[in-house]
C-alpha cells in the first residue's frame, strides 16, 4: 500500500525535507549566536559611550596593545596634528552621498603617534582624493574621540598616494616614520569646519 514511498520522487522529497529541517536548525542557531553577540557588543558600547574621556594609557596594555573590549572608549589626547599628512579613506557613503574620510596623524605630548579620523566630507565620487581638504587645528590642542580598532583582513589597507580603503595602523609606519598606536580615534572635539564627525554606533538588535 505504501510502496509508492520508496519511489525515486518520494525518496528525493524526503531527503529534501530532511536537508531543509537540518539547515533551518543550524541557521536558527547561527542567527541566535549573532543576536547574542550583537547584544553583548551593544552593551559594551553603551557603557563606553557613557564614560568621561580618559587618557590613552588607561586602555593600553603593558605591551602597547589595545583590546577590542575598549571599542568606543572615549579618549582624550593632548598634542599636535601633523598638518602635512592627510590620508583619504575612499568609498565612504553618508546618507547615500559619495564621500571620503580624512585621517591625520596626531603626535601626543607623551611621544606617541595616534591616527585621528577627523571626519567625512562629501565629494564628487567616492574614489578620488579631493583637491581641498579642511586643515587640522594648528599648535598644541586637546582632542577627544572614540577609539576604534583596525580593520580586519586585507581590504586595501596599504597606503597608495595618501589614500586607503580601510584603516590599519600597522600599515602606516613607512609613511609616518614612526609606529602608530593600534587602531584610531574617531574625532568628536574639536570639530573641523567642512568635516562631519563619525556617528555613534547603532545600538539596535
Beta strands, then each sheet from edge to edge (+ up, - down):
strand 1: 74-81
strand 2: 87-89
strand 3: 99-108
strand 4: 113-122
strand 5: 141-148
strand 6: 163-164
strand 7: 184-189
sheet 1: 6+ 2+ 3- 1+ 5- 7+ 4+
end
